[in-house]
């Protein structure tokens, strides 16, 4: 567990001991949930092009670059504004994109 998530949960436990009404508890739960979601977003595993290609062989670095140029493919993070800035992909975004690419063949009734 990351240090950030551990801190959020510890804060929740300590604050929950001071709660006196159900409304206060609801507010604390909502605040904690938002904090955990934000912390998870920043700690989620990110891969560079080579790491993506090693995990999913059909997504070569060249193919990823081509898809970015055509504004296609999985979501990515680009750090910096330069043309050759580092690009990273969240594992969940790549997996989501792969699932979206599945095409089911239409059921053709044989006569």
SULMOMO-V631855 format. One record per backbone hydrogen bond with DSSP energy under -1.0 kcal/mol. NH is the residue of the N-H (numbers start at 0). CO is the residue of the C=O. If there is no record, write none. Layout:
BEGIN
nh & co
NH & CO
NH & CO
END
This chain:
BEGIN
nh & co
5 & 1
6 & 2
7 & 3
8 & 4
9 & 5
10 & 6
11 & 7
12 & 8
13 & 9
14 & 10
15 & 11
17 & 14
24 & 20
25 & 21
26 & 22
27 & 23
28 & 24
29 & 25
30 & 26
31 & 27
32 & 28
33 & 29
34 & 30
35 & 31
36 & 32
37 & 33
38 & 34
39 & 35
40 & 36
41 & 37
42 & 38
43 & 39
46 & 88
51 & 47
52 & 48
53 & 49
54 & 50
55 & 51
58 & 55
59 & 57
63 & 59
64 & 60
65 & 61
66 & 62
67 & 63
68 & 64
69 & 65
70 & 67
71 & 66
76 & 87
78 & 85
84 & 81
87 & 76
88 & 46
90 & 44
93 & 89
94 & 90
95 & 91
96 & 92
97 & 93
98 & 94
99 & 95
100 & 96
101 & 98
END
